[in-house]
Amino acid sequence: MNNNNTNTLNMSNTIYKHRNCIITTTPTQQYPEMVTVIKTPKLREDFLNRRYLTLKHAHKAIELFESERLIKTKTKYIKSQLQDVVVLDEMD
């Protein structure tokens, strides 16, 4: 059991970077793989101080945000390109 305490201490110092978000491990007794986003760029500030059960959950949340943001920006671009080729609905 002494080994588990040593591993927990080592995990608490682990820092990861994903899409310019700084993520650190913040294990608890109940959730030993918990992580917290401790620093973000302004664009992703919604993630600041959020906690996730695992690093994988944090990555998924950040990637989902980025995917949706990319889709939104491309939608505008595609509509502008299509206006030159076909008639789009006037209600948009």
Backbone as ProteinMPNN parsed JSONL, in Angstrom:
{"seq_chain_A": "MNNNNTNTLNMSNTIYKHRNCIITTTPTQQYPEMVTVIKTPKLREDFLNRRYLTLKHAHKAIELFESERLIKTKTKYIKSQLQDVVVLDEMD", "coords_chain_A": {"N_chain_A": [[0.816, -1.199, 0.0], [2.043, 1.172, 0.503], [3.35, 1.772, -1.851], [1.266, 2.684, -3.516], [0.671, 5.202, -2.402], [3.035, 6.563, -3.016], [2.907, 6.551, -5.821], [0.638, 8.116, -6.19], [1.537, 10.569, -5.244], [3.537, 11.12, -7.128], [1.967, 11.296, -9.427], [0.545, 13.641, -8.954], [2.206, 15.664, -9.679], [2.347, 15.653, -12.398], [2.147, 17.195, -15.529], [0.322, 18.072, -18.38], [0.051, 19.093, -21.816], [-2.325, 20.191, -24.064], [-3.531, 21.278, -27.026], [-2.737, 23.917, -26.385], [-3.748, 24.107, -23.832], [-3.124, 23.79, -20.428], [-2.909, 20.995, -18.476], [-3.227, 19.385, -15.427], [-2.58, 16.647, -13.237], [-4.828, 15.836, -10.679], [-5.313, 13.989, -8.439], [-7.698, 12.254, -6.416], [-8.786, 10.417, -3.527], [-11.035, 8.976, -4.219], [-11.147, 9.342, -7.003], [-8.581, 8.565, -8.624], [-7.422, 9.211, -11.086], [-8.113, 11.76, -11.78], [-8.069, 14.933, -13.451], [-7.209, 18.431, -13.873], [-7.859, 21.383, -15.67], [-5.632, 23.909, -15.833], [-4.651, 26.166, -17.088], [-5.453, 28.179, -19.882], [-5.764, 29.303, -23.33], [-7.305, 32.415, -24.334], [-9.388, 31.876, -26.114], [-10.272, 29.349, -25.356], [-11.18, 29.622, -22.759], [-13.374, 28.727, -21.336], [-12.789, 26.231, -20.386], [-11.133, 26.556, -18.255], [-10.092, 25.717, -15.035], [-11.751, 23.507, -14.981], [-12.615, 20.19, -14.06], [-11.854, 16.805, -14.815], [-12.602, 13.31, -15.018], [-10.663, 11.635, -16.137], [-7.631, 11.972, -18.07], [-8.174, 11.402, -20.691], [-10.917, 12.037, -20.901], [-10.77, 14.828, -20.651], [-9.288, 15.492, -22.954], [-11.121, 14.666, -24.919], [-13.245, 16.485, -24.495], [-12.044, 18.949, -25.121], [-11.323, 18.494, -27.787], [-13.86, 18.1, -28.933], [-14.952, 20.662, -28.629], [-13.176, 22.098, -30.297], [-13.697, 20.865, -32.759], [-16.4, 21.533, -33.22], [-16.139, 24.298, -33.359], [-14.558, 24.578, -35.642], [-16.27, 23.516, -37.595], [-18.344, 25.433, -37.548], [-17.004, 27.728, -38.495], [-16.266, 26.925, -41.035], [-18.721, 26.527, -42.24], [-19.705, 29.102, -42.832], [-17.788, 29.882, -44.711], [-18.173, 27.987, -46.775], [-20.816, 28.559, -47.547], [-20.467, 31.132, -48.607], [-18.852, 30.532, -50.802], [-20.544, 28.902, -52.285], [-22.512, 30.685, -53.072], [-21.535, 31.957, -55.291], [-21.821, 30.024, -57.211], [-24.328, 28.651, -57.139], [-27.823, 29.411, -56.583], [-28.727, 30.377, -53.429], [-31.013, 29.812, -50.706], [-33.013, 32.563, -50.065], [-33.739, 33.246, -47.527], [-31.693, 32.785, -45.694]], "CA_chain_A": [[0.0, 0.0, 0.0], [2.941, 2.313, 0.505], [3.615, 2.086, -3.243], [0.158, 3.488, -4.041], [0.843, 6.582, -1.958], [4.135, 7.131, -3.786], [2.401, 6.795, -7.169], [-0.28, 9.251, -6.125], [2.349, 11.781, -5.121], [4.177, 11.367, -8.408], [0.948, 11.706, -10.397], [0.076, 14.997, -8.698], [3.14, 16.597, -10.299], [2.339, 15.469, -13.834], [1.496, 18.267, -16.274], [0.151, 17.775, -19.798], [-0.374, 20.23, -22.639], [-3.149, 19.751, -25.192], [-4.101, 22.446, -27.716], [-2.37, 25.087, -25.573], [-4.349, 24.038, -22.497], [-2.263, 23.1, -19.474], [-3.723, 20.077, -17.683], [-2.431, 18.738, -14.383], [-3.282, 15.59, -12.505], [-5.279, 16.223, -9.338], [-5.976, 12.77, -7.964], [-8.334, 12.169, -5.102], [-8.887, 9.021, -3.118], [-12.127, 8.352, -4.971], [-10.848, 9.422, -8.433], [-7.125, 8.695, -8.69], [-6.977, 9.68, -12.397], [-8.71, 13.068, -12.04], [-7.202, 15.999, -13.941], [-7.789, 19.775, -13.869], [-7.289, 22.319, -16.64], [-5.18, 25.021, -14.992], [-4.347, 27.355, -17.884], [-5.987, 28.065, -21.24], [-5.79, 30.545, -24.09], [-8.576, 33.13, -24.209], [-10.375, 31.19, -26.947], [-10.771, 28.16, -24.663], [-11.239, 29.925, -21.326], [-14.467, 27.968, -20.7], [-12.232, 25.022, -19.791], [-10.292, 26.909, -17.115], [-10.456, 25.139, -13.724], [-12.65, 22.353, -15.089], [-12.032, 18.915, -13.657], [-12.317, 15.65, -15.581], [-12.263, 12.054, -14.346], [-9.403, 11.137, -16.689], [-7.03, 12.81, -19.106], [-8.901, 11.096, -21.931], [-12.148, 12.842, -20.897], [-10.387, 16.22, -20.899], [-8.943, 15.573, -24.372], [-12.357, 14.561, -25.701], [-13.999, 17.734, -24.363], [-11.333, 19.987, -25.872], [-11.435, 18.163, -29.213], [-15.247, 18.37, -29.33], [-15.051, 22.12, -28.746], [-12.434, 22.504, -31.495], [-14.41, 20.354, -33.931], [-17.59, 22.358, -33.428], [-15.688, 25.629, -33.771], [-14.105, 24.459, -37.022], [-17.46, 23.337, -38.433], [-19.037, 26.718, -37.628], [-16.269, 28.661, -39.356], [-16.294, 26.411, -42.414], [-20.073, 26.706, -42.773], [-19.754, 30.445, -43.411], [-16.932, 29.876, -45.895], [-18.813, 27.187, -47.824], [-21.969, 29.318, -48.046], [-19.992, 32.227, -49.461], [-18.368, 29.939, -52.045], [-21.686, 28.395, -53.045], [-23.281, 31.803, -53.619], [-20.998, 32.247, -56.616], [-22.111, 28.929, -58.126], [-25.754, 28.334, -57.162], [-28.676, 30.323, -55.84], [-29.057, 29.852, -52.108], [-32.277, 30.25, -50.171], [-32.947, 33.984, -49.711], [-34.05, 33.428, -46.118], [-30.47, 32.669, -44.881]], "C_chain_A": [[0.857, 1.259, 0.0], [3.3, 2.734, -0.912], [2.524, 2.945, -3.854], [0.284, 4.94, -3.63], [1.952, 7.272, -2.723], [3.673, 7.452, -5.196], [1.469, 7.995, -7.194], [0.498, 10.559, -6.024], [3.028, 12.12, -6.436], [3.172, 11.849, -9.447], [0.532, 13.159, -10.184], [0.996, 16.045, -9.321], [3.125, 16.531, -11.814], [1.532, 16.576, -14.506], [1.476, 17.884, -17.746], [-0.244, 19.055, -20.521], [-1.128, 19.663, -23.831], [-3.837, 20.97, -25.775], [-3.927, 23.72, -26.891], [-3.115, 25.178, -24.247], [-3.393, 23.257, -21.599], [-3.161, 22.304, -18.535], [-2.805, 19.406, -16.671], [-3.256, 17.66, -13.695], [-3.603, 16.096, -11.105], [-6.028, 15.046, -8.733], [-6.606, 12.946, -6.589], [-8.391, 10.695, -4.737], [-9.937, 8.291, -3.942], [-11.833, 8.303, -6.473], [-9.347, 9.636, -8.628], [-6.599, 9.217, -10.03], [-7.521, 11.065, -12.733], [-7.656, 14.08, -12.493], [-7.962, 17.324, -13.897], [-7.086, 20.618, -14.913], [-6.923, 23.573, -15.866], [-4.831, 26.282, -15.774], [-4.83, 27.129, -19.306], [-5.761, 29.361, -21.993], [-7.184, 31.164, -23.992], [-9.705, 32.422, -24.966], [-11.019, 30.002, -26.233], [-10.94, 28.393, -23.164], [-12.401, 29.25, -20.601], [-13.942, 26.727, -19.981], [-11.421, 25.305, -18.527], [-10.897, 26.403, -15.808], [-11.482, 24.007, -13.809], [-11.894, 21.094, -14.703], [-12.666, 17.789, -14.468], [-11.841, 14.378, -14.88], [-10.94, 11.477, -14.844], [-8.873, 12.135, -17.707], [-7.739, 12.607, -20.432], [-10.201, 11.902, -22.02], [-11.842, 14.309, -21.198], [-10.052, 16.415, -22.378], [-10.195, 15.544, -25.243], [-13.144, 15.868, -25.659], [-13.356, 18.847, -25.177], [-11.455, 19.736, -27.371], [-12.853, 18.407, -29.736], [-15.447, 19.864, -29.543], [-14.377, 22.592, -30.03], [-13.14, 22.054, -32.77], [-15.626, 21.214, -34.248], [-17.216, 23.763, -33.898], [-15.254, 25.617, -35.236], [-15.294, 24.315, -37.972], [-18.197, 24.661, -38.608], [-18.317, 27.671, -38.572], [-16.307, 28.211, -40.808], [-17.67, 26.567, -43.042], [-20.202, 28.058, -43.449], [-18.959, 30.497, -44.712], [-17.603, 29.144, -47.051], [-20.017, 27.922, -48.401], [-21.519, 30.447, -48.969], [-19.476, 31.697, -50.794], [-19.52, 29.45, -52.915], [-22.514, 29.516, -53.666], [-22.798, 32.159, -55.022], [-21.434, 31.215, -57.65], [-23.607, 28.668, -58.261], [-26.532, 29.379, -56.374], [-29.024, 29.666, -54.504], [-30.392, 30.428, -51.671], [-32.127, 31.706, -49.679], [-33.174, 34.223, -48.235], [-32.806, 33.354, -45.236], [-29.803, 33.971, -44.709]], "O_chain_A": [[0.414, 2.308, -0.467], [3.531, 3.916, -1.164], [2.821, 3.849, -4.635], [0.026, 5.83, -4.441], [1.829, 8.452, -3.052], [4.005, 8.513, -5.725], [1.513, 8.799, -8.125], [0.137, 11.547, -6.664], [3.088, 13.288, -6.818], [3.49, 12.716, -10.261], [0.197, 13.844, -11.15], [0.597, 17.199, -9.473], [3.839, 17.299, -12.46], [0.399, 16.865, -14.119], [2.48, 17.431, -18.295], [-0.797, 19.979, -19.924], [-0.638, 18.77, -24.522], [-4.634, 21.622, -25.101], [-4.866, 24.499, -26.728], [-3.108, 26.23, -23.607], [-2.913, 22.187, -21.974], [-4.051, 22.854, -17.886], [-1.732, 18.918, -17.024], [-4.478, 17.762, -13.591], [-2.765, 16.702, -10.438], [-7.242, 15.108, -8.539], [-6.11, 13.681, -5.735], [-8.077, 9.831, -5.555], [-9.753, 7.132, -4.316], [-12.214, 7.348, -7.148], [-8.898, 10.772, -8.78], [-5.441, 9.628, -10.108], [-7.398, 11.503, -13.877], [-6.526, 14.095, -12.005], [-9.193, 17.346, -13.886], [-5.862, 20.576, -15.033], [-7.796, 24.232, -15.303], [-4.724, 27.359, -15.187], [-4.654, 26.051, -19.874], [-5.584, 30.411, -21.376], [-8.137, 30.487, -23.603], [-10.843, 32.382, -24.499], [-12.183, 29.687, -26.48], [-10.851, 27.447, -22.381], [-12.412, 29.205, -19.371], [-14.589, 26.227, -19.061], [-11.062, 24.374, -17.806], [-12.07, 26.638, -15.52], [-12.025, 23.598, -12.782], [-10.703, 20.949, -14.978], [-13.859, 17.818, -14.767], [-10.798, 14.376, -14.226], [-10.181, 10.898, -14.066], [-9.591, 13.034, -18.145], [-7.885, 13.549, -21.211], [-10.55, 12.395, -23.092], [-12.591, 14.957, -21.929], [-10.484, 17.394, -22.987], [-10.31, 16.315, -26.195], [-13.657, 16.311, -26.686], [-14.053, 19.606, -25.851], [-11.669, 20.673, -28.14], [-13.024, 18.871, -30.863], [-16.048, 20.278, -30.535], [-14.944, 23.397, -30.77], [-13.173, 22.792, -33.754], [-15.855, 21.579, -35.401], [-17.903, 24.344, -34.738], [-15.555, 26.55, -35.982], [-15.314, 24.929, -39.038], [-18.632, 24.976, -39.715], [-18.962, 28.352, -39.37], [-16.372, 29.043, -41.713], [-17.776, 26.725, -44.259], [-20.761, 28.145, -44.542], [-19.406, 31.085, -45.696], [-17.599, 29.631, -48.182], [-20.223, 27.911, -49.615], [-22.139, 30.683, -50.006], [-19.647, 32.355, -51.82], [-19.474, 29.57, -54.14], [-23.157, 29.303, -54.694], [-23.586, 32.617, -55.849], [-21.418, 31.501, -58.847], [-24.105, 28.482, -59.372], [-25.958, 30.138, -55.593], [-29.543, 28.551, -54.457], [-30.846, 31.432, -52.22], [-31.188, 32.013, -48.945], [-32.839, 35.294, -47.729], [-32.858, 33.828, -44.101], [-28.764, 34.05, -44.053]]}, "name": "protein", "num_of_chains": 1, "seq": "MNNNNTNTLNMSNTIYKHRNCIITTTPTQQYPEMVTVIKTPKLREDFLNRRYLTLKHAHKAIELFESERLIKTKTKYIKSQLQDVVVLDEMD"}
